[in-house]
Amino acid sequence: MTRTTSCLALVLSTLLAACGGATPPPETPEAEEPKAEPPPVKEEPKAEELKKEEPKKEEPATPPAAPEIPKSAATIGGASISDVTPEALVAEMRKLGWAPENVEINHGTVGKYENIEFGIAKGNDKGTCELVRRAATPTGSSGSMMSPKDQAAMHEKLGAVYLDDKAEVVVMVIIEGKPAEAKKVLDKLVKK
């Protein structure tokens, strides 16, 4: 038995040496983890309170409507020059022999003014016909083209100009190098 006891002592000492010589701690029952409490319930704000708290959204800026301006008494093809369409203006120039069949019309609105412009030609003579007036629907851009009055002053030395300042509309006919011919064409085009 001595041999068995010595073997057992040897095995136990080897095990103790392997474990660092420490005795294992006594088993203790694991403490129960505290139960998680549900987070406090936040009361949802009522719809009325939400409306008060939300900043009011600004609606996109719409361009201001053009102020009421009197229509011009002068006409082109029976329509006031305040209302004449680009196609009707070209048709009247065609009747006078100055607009070719396939004419390119430049038509646009910048700020509060509308512009209609196209090239004219008869024989070897060439030029432009242009109408500038208050736009029915102004754009919301911060810039604007020159007023009809300013454009009339700028073009009167180049050709013929009819300005209706009260209606804020100008019709300009320019024939390169022939202002007298431009005046004759304008007088036939615009009925005053």
trRosetta pair geometry for C-beta under 8 A, 3 or more apart (Angstrom, degrees):
i j d omega theta_ij theta_ji phi_ij phi_ji
1 4 5.4 -52 -152 38 49 109
1 5 6.0 47 151 -19 75 104
2 5 5.7 -52 -144 38 31 110
2 6 6.2 31 155 -18 64 106
3 6 5.7 -55 -146 38 31 109
3 7 6.3 31 154 -19 65 105
4 7 5.7 -51 -145 36 32 110
4 8 6.2 31 154 -19 64 107
5 8 5.6 -54 -146 38 31 111
5 9 6.2 33 153 -20 64 105
6 9 5.6 -52 -146 36 33 112
6 10 6.3 36 153 -22 65 105
7 10 5.5 -53 -148 35 32 113
7 11 6.3 31 154 -18 66 105
8 11 5.8 -52 -146 36 32 109
8 12 6.3 29 155 -16 65 108
9 12 5.8 -57 -146 40 30 109
9 13 6.2 28 156 -18 65 107
10 13 5.9 -55 -145 37 28 108
10 14 6.4 29 155 -20 63 106
11 14 5.7 -54 -149 35 31 112
11 15 6.4 29 153 -17 64 106
12 15 5.7 -54 -148 37 33 111
12 16 6.3 32 155 -18 66 106
13 16 5.6 -53 -145 38 33 111
13 17 6.2 36 154 -22 65 105
14 17 5.7 -54 -148 35 30 111
14 18 6.4 30 153 -20 64 106
15 18 5.7 -54 -147 35 32 111
15 19 6.4 18 158 -8 66 109
16 19 6.0 -62 -144 44 31 102
16 21 5.4 51 161 -111 91 50
17 20 7.9 52 -180 -65 28 14
17 21 6.5 20 -103 -63 38 81
19 22 6.2 -114 132 51 98 71
19 24 7.7 -64 -178 -58 148 83
25 28 7.7 -40 136 -10 111 99
38 41 7.8 18 127 -50 115 84
45 49 4.1 -111 180 86 110 129
45 50 5.5 137 106 -56 118 78
45 53 7.2 12 146 -1 166 141
46 49 4.9 94 56 6 74 101
46 50 7.3 -136 99 -7 39 87
47 50 5.5 -51 -149 32 36 115
47 51 6.6 39 154 -22 65 101
48 51 5.9 -52 -156 30 32 112
48 52 6.8 30 149 -18 63 105
49 52 5.6 -56 -154 35 37 112
49 53 6.2 29 153 -17 70 109
50 53 5.8 -62 -145 40 31 106
50 54 6.1 28 162 -22 69 108
51 54 6.3 -52 -139 31 26 106
59 62 7.8 -17 127 -21 110 95
61 140 6.2 133 107 -151 101 135
62 140 7.2 -119 -171 -83 26 125
63 137 7.4 98 78 174 131 70
63 138 5.0 -148 156 92 133 88
63 139 6.0 -165 -82 157 158 17
63 140 4.0 -131 -69 -75 97 74
64 138 6.8 -1 69 59 66 133
65 138 7.7 152 -144 21 20 102
66 69 6.9 -57 150 -1 108 108
66 112 6.4 129 -107 -154 94 96
66 134 5.4 122 -159 162 139 116
66 135 6.4 -173 -66 80 136 62
66 136 6.6 -112 15 -147 140 22
66 137 7.6 -108 -17 -83 108 19
66 138 5.7 134 -66 -26 88 106
69 82 7.7 -165 101 -138 105 136
69 134 5.5 103 29 26 154 161
69 166 7.7 161 -175 150 91 61
69 167 6.1 115 146 -145 107 46
69 168 5.7 -47 -170 20 156 114
70 166 5.8 -10 56 140 118 108
70 167 5.6 -86 90 -89 74 79
71 80 4.6 0 170 176 115 166
71 82 4.3 -143 -144 46 73 149
71 83 6.6 -7 -139 -24 122 106
71 167 6.1 31 -179 -127 19 124
72 75 7.9 173 107 -65 96 46
72 80 5.2 146 65 -174 76 97
72 81 4.8 -30 72 52 145 92
72 82 4.6 157 11 -32 89 98
72 164 4.2 105 -119 82 114 169
72 166 7.9 141 -98 77 68 86
72 167 3.8 -142 -65 57 79 173
72 169 5.2 -79 -43 45 139 138
73 80 7.3 -46 -106 -123 12 99
73 164 7.6 172 31 -129 69 142
73 192 7.6 59 102 -163 95 54
74 80 7.3 91 75 -150 49 62
74 81 5.2 -5 95 -2 96 121
74 162 6.6 -174 175 155 169 134
74 164 5.9 -154 16 -57 121 134
74 190 5.3 7 175 -177 122 104
74 191 6.5 162 -161 81 67 48
74 192 5.0 -22 -107 -106 97 59
75 78 5.8 -5 168 -144 136 9
75 79 6.0 145 -153 70 93 26
75 80 5.8 -60 -99 -91 75 33
75 81 6.6 -165 -119 -34 22 74
75 84 7.7 130 -162 -62 59 118
75 190 7.4 148 73 -157 35 58
75 191 4.9 -18 62 60 87 103
76 79 6.3 -31 66 63 68 80
76 81 5.5 78 -7 -90 105 82
76 84 4.7 7 61 -91 111 162
76 88 6.9 126 110 127 101 102
76 89 5.9 26 128 -106 148 72
76 92 5.4 -129 173 9 95 171
76 171 7.4 145 -60 -98 133 154
76 189 6.0 -2 -124 165 102 81
76 190 6.0 -41 -77 -100 87 60
76 191 7.4 166 -82 15 35 82
77 84 6.6 111 46 -130 104 118
77 88 5.0 -149 67 174 152 104
77 89 7.6 -137 4 -83 127 36
77 91 6.6 60 -96 86 154 106
77 92 4.5 -123 -52 -70 109 119
79 83 5.3 -112 172 88 107 97
79 84 4.4 139 94 -89 119 74
79 85 7.5 22 86 1 169 71
79 88 6.1 36 25 132 139 160
80 83 4.7 64 65 20 94 100
80 84 6.9 -147 85 -34 41 80
80 167 7.9 -137 173 -155 116 154
81 84 5.5 -27 -125 4 40 119
81 131 6.7 -146 -173 -145 100 126
81 133 7.1 178 135 -74 83 140
81 162 7.8 -171 -66 103 174 123
81 164 7.0 141 66 11 126 135
81 167 7.6 106 76 114 94 145
81 169 5.2 152 113 141 107 146
81 171 6.0 -90 -151 -45 143 121
81 190 6.7 1 -66 -126 135 104
82 133 6.0 168 -129 -165 55 147
82 134 7.7 -1 -146 46 95 92
82 164 7.9 -81 -57 79 95 141
82 167 5.2 -103 -74 179 120 125
82 169 5.5 -126 -86 -47 68 150
84 88 5.1 -126 -169 85 87 123
84 89 5.4 101 137 -60 122 91
84 131 7.4 -90 73 -165 115 172
85 88 4.5 93 55 6 84 103
85 89 7.0 -145 93 -7 44 85
86 89 5.6 -55 -151 34 33 114
86 90 6.5 31 153 -17 66 105
86 105 4.9 100 166 -176 132 150
86 107 5.0 -64 -72 -83 153 140
86 116 4.7 -163 -103 -139 94 128
86 118 7.8 115 -171 -30 102 123
87 90 5.8 -54 -150 37 33 110
87 91 6.3 37 151 -23 65 106
87 105 7.7 -83 -73 -43 55 163
88 91 5.4 -50 -145 35 33 116
88 92 6.5 35 155 -19 64 102
89 92 6.0 -54 -152 34 30 109
89 93 6.7 26 151 -14 63 106
89 116 6.1 104 44 130 160 144
89 118 8.0 147 108 21 111 123
89 129 7.1 -178 158 127 111 130
89 131 6.2 -112 -120 -11 157 141
90 93 5.7 -57 -150 39 34 109
90 94 6.2 39 150 -25 67 105
90 99 5.1 153 -167 -166 73 162
90 103 5.7 -175 -144 68 126 138
90 105 6.4 -86 -56 -77 133 120
90 118 6.1 14 -95 46 103 163
91 94 5.4 -51 -148 32 32 116
91 95 6.7 38 150 -23 63 99
91 99 7.8 -82 -74 61 12 150
92 95 5.6 -45 -151 28 36 114
92 96 6.8 28 150 -12 62 104
92 189 5.9 104 135 -141 121 82
93 96 5.7 -58 -154 41 37 109
93 98 4.7 -80 179 76 90 103
93 99 3.8 89 103 -32 106 114
93 118 7.8 -178 48 80 160 120
93 120 5.9 -106 180 -108 135 118
93 129 5.7 -126 -90 -14 147 166
93 189 6.7 10 -84 -110 70 123
94 97 7.6 53 -178 -72 34 17
94 98 7.3 -111 -83 58 26 57
94 99 4.1 -67 -68 63 70 108
94 100 8.0 -88 -109 46 91 7
94 101 7.7 79 -128 -90 126 44
96 99 7.9 74 54 -1 85 85
96 185 6.2 108 153 -145 149 85
96 188 5.6 126 -113 109 127 132
96 189 6.5 -54 -35 -74 153 85
97 122 5.5 67 129 -115 95 123
98 120 4.3 3 162 -167 103 118
98 121 7.0 140 -167 51 60 25
98 122 5.2 -56 -105 -45 63 113
98 129 7.4 100 123 -42 131 129
98 185 6.2 62 -56 -142 155 134
99 103 5.2 -52 -172 -41 95 154
99 118 7.0 35 -127 114 108 131
99 120 5.8 -59 -82 -117 60 81
99 129 7.7 -54 -78 15 103 140
100 103 5.4 139 63 -65 78 89
100 119 8.0 -2 17 97 109 95
100 121 6.0 11 -40 49 107 107
103 118 5.0 60 158 179 118 132
103 119 6.5 -157 -148 59 97 75
104 118 6.4 173 84 -132 47 92
104 119 7.2 34 51 16 84 101
105 116 6.6 -21 -172 -161 105 85
105 117 7.5 142 -162 74 57 40
105 118 4.8 -41 -104 -73 60 119
106 115 7.2 -20 118 116 94 102
106 116 7.4 150 84 -158 59 35
106 117 4.6 -17 63 65 107 92
106 118 6.7 172 16 -74 73 59
107 114 7.6 6 -171 180 78 95
107 115 7.1 -172 -139 93 40 59
107 116 5.0 8 -107 -109 88 73
107 117 7.7 -179 -72 25 51 59
108 114 7.3 -167 104 -149 31 63
108 115 5.9 -6 60 54 70 93
109 113 7.1 178 -148 96 67 38
109 114 4.7 -30 -96 -99 85 75
109 115 7.6 167 -89 14 36 71
109 135 4.5 73 -134 -112 122 147
109 137 7.1 3 -160 83 177 73
109 138 6.8 -163 170 -135 125 37
109 139 5.3 150 115 -28 104 104
110 113 6.4 -13 64 66 73 83
110 115 7.3 4 13 -1 99 115
110 139 6.5 -41 -135 33 25 133
110 141 6.4 -49 -162 60 65 143
110 143 6.5 -33 170 105 105 92
110 144 5.9 144 123 -142 83 40
110 145 4.6 92 71 -30 121 95
111 135 8.0 156 98 9 47 132
111 138 6.2 -25 154 -163 39 104
111 139 6.1 -50 -59 56 17 92
111 141 5.6 -86 -70 75 64 96
111 142 7.8 -34 -96 112 101 16
111 143 5.7 -109 -54 110 119 45
111 144 2.6 -99 78 -97 166 82
111 145 6.5 -169 38 6 112 59
112 134 6.2 -29 156 -142 91 76
112 135 5.9 -158 -179 28 38 100
112 138 4.4 -20 -106 -114 58 129
112 144 5.4 -4 23 -129 78 136
113 132 5.9 10 179 -175 122 94
113 133 6.9 159 -152 85 78 24
113 134 6.4 -67 -105 -107 59 34
113 135 5.9 139 -168 -26 8 94
113 144 6.0 100 11 -177 98 98
113 145 4.8 -100 71 56 129 101
113 146 7.8 -45 34 73 167 34
113 147 7.0 -168 -70 -114 141 41
113 148 7.3 176 -130 -43 128 79
114 132 7.2 167 83 -151 50 50
114 133 5.6 -20 58 67 96 75
114 134 7.2 27 11 119 93 19
114 135 4.0 124 -42 -91 98 81
114 136 7.4 13 -35 5 146 69
115 130 7.0 -18 -167 -166 91 99
115 131 7.4 156 -155 83 44 54
115 132 5.2 -8 -105 -103 76 81
115 145 6.3 13 -44 42 126 172
116 130 6.9 161 87 -154 56 50
116 131 4.5 1 55 54 104 99
116 132 7.9 -163 27 -70 64 41
117 128 6.1 1 -168 -177 97 118
117 129 7.2 171 -145 87 52 50
117 130 4.3 0 -104 -108 91 89
117 131 7.7 -165 -69 26 55 57
118 128 7.0 164 86 -151 31 74
118 129 6.0 -10 61 56 78 91
119 126 6.9 -14 -174 -168 104 96
119 127 7.4 156 -157 91 64 32
119 128 5.8 -52 -107 -99 49 70
120 126 7.1 156 87 -158 56 48
120 127 5.2 -17 62 71 99 80
120 128 6.4 153 12 -113 88 15
120 129 5.2 73 -36 -21 125 100
120 173 7.4 -10 23 -149 155 91
120 175 7.4 -66 87 -91 117 84
120 185 7.9 117 146 178 161 159
121 125 6.7 163 -152 91 54 58
121 126 4.8 -9 -103 -106 89 74
121 127 7.6 161 -78 24 51 59
122 125 5.2 -7 63 62 78 106
125 175 5.4 4 177 -167 116 115
125 176 7.1 -179 -159 48 67 83
125 178 6.3 -37 -134 24 124 147
125 181 6.8 -86 -148 122 157 158
126 175 7.3 148 87 -148 24 67
126 176 5.6 12 74 10 76 121
127 159 6.8 112 -163 -97 138 145
127 173 6.9 62 124 175 138 68
127 174 4.7 -165 -168 101 112 61
127 175 3.9 -92 -39 -100 148 43
127 176 5.5 -164 -82 -17 81 69
127 178 8.0 -102 -56 54 135 97
127 182 6.7 -160 -169 -96 171 109
128 172 7.7 16 103 107 94 97
128 173 7.7 -170 93 -147 49 41
128 174 5.2 10 50 53 82 102
129 171 7.6 -10 -173 -173 86 88
129 172 7.3 165 -156 87 42 56
129 173 5.4 -6 -108 -106 78 75
129 174 8.0 -169 -77 25 36 66
129 189 7.8 -169 -138 -131 131 167
130 155 7.8 -140 59 -109 130 167
130 171 7.4 163 88 -156 50 45
130 172 4.7 -9 61 58 96 101
130 174 7.7 12 7 4 107 104
131 169 7.1 -5 -173 -171 90 95
131 170 7.2 175 -149 89 48 51
131 171 5.1 -11 -103 -105 83 73
131 172 7.6 -175 -76 21 38 69
132 145 7.1 -121 -144 108 126 132
132 146 7.9 -2 179 83 162 77
132 148 4.8 177 99 -97 103 80
132 151 5.3 60 36 48 157 162
132 169 7.1 172 90 -149 51 50
132 170 5.2 1 55 53 93 95
132 172 7.8 18 3 0 99 110
133 148 6.4 30 -94 -69 42 134
133 167 7.4 -27 -141 136 106 92
133 168 6.3 112 -154 112 61 76
133 169 3.9 5 -104 -108 102 89
133 170 7.5 -176 -70 22 66 53
134 167 7.9 -130 11 160 111 59
134 168 4.7 61 -36 93 104 128
134 169 7.3 -78 7 -65 74 79
135 138 4.9 130 73 -83 120 55
135 139 7.5 9 88 -13 168 71
141 144 7.4 156 91 -68 99 58
145 151 7.9 22 144 -61 105 126
146 150 4.3 -110 177 89 110 125
146 151 5.1 137 100 -56 115 86
146 154 7.3 32 125 -2 163 142
147 150 4.8 92 55 9 80 101
147 151 6.9 -149 93 -4 41 88
147 168 7.0 -78 -166 -150 95 101
148 151 5.7 -58 -143 40 32 110
148 152 6.2 38 156 -26 66 104
148 163 6.3 150 144 -136 103 92
148 165 7.5 -173 94 -110 111 50
148 168 5.3 146 21 -177 129 59
148 169 5.6 -145 -116 -135 165 7
148 170 3.8 165 -168 -10 99 104
149 152 5.7 -51 -149 30 28 113
149 153 6.7 27 153 -16 61 104
149 163 6.5 87 -106 -161 56 137
149 165 5.7 51 -86 -119 109 95
149 168 7.7 -62 -27 -128 90 69
149 170 7.4 177 -63 -53 29 129
150 153 5.8 -54 -151 36 34 111
150 154 6.4 31 152 -18 66 109
151 154 5.6 -57 -146 39 34 112
151 155 6.1 12 162 -4 69 115
151 170 5.6 177 83 65 109 152
151 172 7.1 -109 142 -34 105 141
152 155 6.4 -71 -141 47 25 96
152 156 6.1 41 163 -50 66 102
152 161 4.7 128 -148 174 83 141
152 163 4.2 6 -101 -73 161 130
152 170 4.6 -141 -65 -127 101 144
152 172 7.2 -164 -108 -74 59 109
153 156 6.3 -35 -137 3 24 115
155 158 5.2 -68 -160 42 62 113
155 159 6.3 -29 166 44 95 90
155 161 5.6 131 93 -78 101 123
155 172 4.7 0 124 -139 156 145
155 174 6.6 -100 -167 -66 109 120
156 159 7.8 -105 -143 64 23 48
156 161 4.7 -72 -93 11 77 138
157 179 7.7 -69 171 -97 35 148
158 174 5.0 -7 130 -125 106 121
158 179 7.0 174 141 -92 24 106
159 172 6.2 100 78 178 118 85
159 173 5.4 -136 152 98 131 52
159 174 3.4 -142 -26 -103 148 59
159 175 6.2 119 -120 16 116 58
159 179 5.3 -157 -117 -121 36 74
159 182 3.8 -100 -160 155 94 167
159 183 7.7 -175 173 -49 63 63
159 186 7.8 131 148 -39 98 130
160 172 7.1 161 87 -154 52 52
160 173 4.8 -2 59 58 101 95
160 174 7.7 -169 27 -76 60 45
160 179 6.7 140 -47 -169 71 72
160 182 4.2 -175 -3 126 99 93
160 183 4.1 158 -90 -87 128 53
160 185 7.0 168 37 60 143 83
160 186 3.8 -146 115 0 136 145
160 187 7.7 -88 -175 -29 154 75
161 170 6.3 -15 -167 -170 97 108
161 171 7.4 156 -156 82 48 51
161 172 5.1 -9 -105 -105 78 81
161 186 7.6 -54 -31 -139 9 164
162 170 6.8 162 84 -155 52 56
162 171 4.7 2 53 54 102 97
162 172 7.9 -158 26 -71 62 43
162 186 5.9 174 -27 175 108 120
162 190 4.9 -84 9 58 172 172
162 192 7.6 -145 -149 -75 131 111
163 169 7.7 166 -151 92 48 49
163 170 4.7 -11 -103 -106 74 94
164 167 4.3 6 119 40 119 109
164 168 7.6 -48 96 12 78 16
164 169 5.0 7 54 59 103 90
164 170 7.5 -167 26 -77 61 48
165 168 7.0 22 -172 -80 35 47
171 186 6.7 152 114 -143 108 102
171 189 7.1 -154 152 111 145 125
171 190 5.6 162 61 -67 152 133
172 186 8.0 -37 -152 -101 23 130
173 182 4.6 174 110 -167 94 89
173 183 7.9 176 72 -68 116 24
173 185 5.1 -152 162 91 159 115
173 186 4.4 -158 19 -65 129 96
173 189 6.9 140 -56 18 139 149
174 182 5.8 0 -120 -121 22 147
175 178 4.4 -40 105 69 112 102
175 179 7.4 179 55 -81 84 26
175 181 5.0 -64 68 89 153 110
175 182 4.4 -166 12 -67 95 91
175 185 7.0 114 -36 7 127 142
178 181 3.9 3 147 25 120 119
178 182 6.2 140 105 -22 76 85
179 182 5.3 -52 -147 35 38 118
179 183 6.5 45 153 -25 67 99
180 183 5.7 -48 -154 28 34 114
180 184 7.0 36 148 -19 62 100
181 184 5.7 -50 -154 32 37 113
181 185 6.6 36 149 -18 66 104
182 185 5.8 -55 -150 37 33 111
182 186 6.2 32 153 -19 67 107
183 186 5.8 -54 -144 38 31 110
183 187 6.2 33 156 -22 65 106
184 187 5.9 -55 -148 34 28 111
184 188 6.7 23 154 -13 62 106
185 188 6.0 -62 -155 39 31 107
185 189 6.1 28 152 -21 67 113
186 189 5.5 -59 -142 39 32 113
186 190 6.0 -7 174 14 72 109
187 190 7.2 -63 -124 53 21 81
